Amino acid sequence: MTQASDIPQRRPTLARIGTFLAERRGLLRDYFSAISGAGGRLVFSLAYFIALANTLSISEFGMFATASAAGVMLSRILAFGFISALYRTATIRPNLIGTFTAGFLLLGLLSVPLLAAASFGVYLIFFADTVPLSVFAAIVFAEALLWRPVEVALIVNNGLGKFGRAALLAILATALRALGAVLFMFWAQHSVWIWSWFYIGANAASLLIAFGFFYPRQRLRLRIELYLRRLADSIYVAGAEVLFYLQMEFDKLLVLAIGGPHLAGIYAIIMRLVDLTAIPIRTFSMMLVQRMMRAPELLSRLAVKSGIEGGVFAVSTLALLTLGIVLHFFPNALGKNVAEAAPLVALAICVPGLRNLVEYQAELLFARGQTLVRALNLGLLAGLKAVLLTYVLTTILDTPNLVLSLNVVFLLLYLASTLFTYTAMRKPAKPV
């Protein structure tokens, strides 16, 4: 028989269990809301890739993919990295979103001259001999001034915990890009210059939808003193983001500069397929970063850290392995141009997992507020990647062996990133 004295002890226990289950249900609901966006984005990204890669010539696809990668890197200059302050505000102090949005708009306007100067410098170094300036400028404009603000709307919704709305926006924006590629496929003439106008149109439509229907409605209020306190940290983040994408995309720039447009096209096709494996991983990283902002001690145990990294590597590798098997038996599954690169895809088997882990580790330092250390780490990785890839591209002339050697390059980058990241994480996290 249950005694009355047992009831007060059991009620708190049951309450704790109920709270635990409710938190886990909420976490799973948020994750599946977010991953639905990643799944939809993956489908439309694949459709976009197939349509575009098989409409442009391989050389022109290499030009576009490399210019687009440069545009993504340069877009991190927009607003001097103040997007990071906006994300932290949405996550921790959502009542200030209107104030920080006004700061983003002001700093975004002030950053345009620097963005233009940096873009012209990158063009002169990497693209002057292969890509027309008008094409490069159009693609950078689309990436930096149209698509990057769409990402801001996604970031703010994710920071607010509105993962369903962010997922829907991600699907719609990616679908518009895919629609643009399909329309371009049926257009009478095909060139990278004509495609750049379709690309601008698709990104402009995404921008109108993002801020017309998905951005939170708050009154814009300028508070200059508040922005000045965040500006140094934001500039660290902007520098880190530029360095991050430099070390992520530097291989494409080097292949174009050293190997020419055709090899750049083959390489861009392979790396685009690698990029697709990162879409679900980024959703997981984004949610983990949010939790670490609130609880920096989350990864204090070695078993948790190694378990997460093992999972990221396994999922990424399995995704590319599956794709490689499909393309081995059905090389034309993704189109005639992709078929030329199909035999090479499986040779890059470890690249997605190692690449995604470097990206994941960079996000850990951002979550802990160690933005300056993150920038320094990414700068070192960018320099190391430049040295390794220059050696590979100038000494290995056989394309299959070149792709195979990328596994070693990315392994060395991962080991360096692990050393830098977890050494830095021994220091206390900075308060948000």
Secondary structure, DSSP 8 states (H G I E B T S, - for coil): ---GGGHHHHHHHHHHHHHHHHHHHHHHHHHHHHHHHHHHHHHHHHHHHHHHHTTS-HHHHHHHHHHHHHHHHHGGGGGGGTHHHHHHHHHH-GGGHHHHHHHHHHHHHHHHHHHHHHHHHHIIIIITTTS-HHHHHHHHHIIIIIIHHHHHHHHHHHHTT-HHHHHHHHHHHHHHHHHHHHHHHTSS---HHHHHHHHHHHHHHHHHHIIIIIS--------HHHHHHHHHHHHHHHHHHHHHHHHHHHHHHHIIIII-HHHHHHHHHHHHHHHHTHHHHHHHHHHHHHHHHH-GGGG-SHHHHHHHHHHHHHHHHHHHHHHHHHHHH-TTTT-HHHHHHHHHHGGGTTHHHHHHHHHHHHHHHHHTT-HHHHHHHHHHHHHHHHHHHHHHHHH--SHHHHHHHHHHHHHHHHHHHHHHHHHHTTS-----
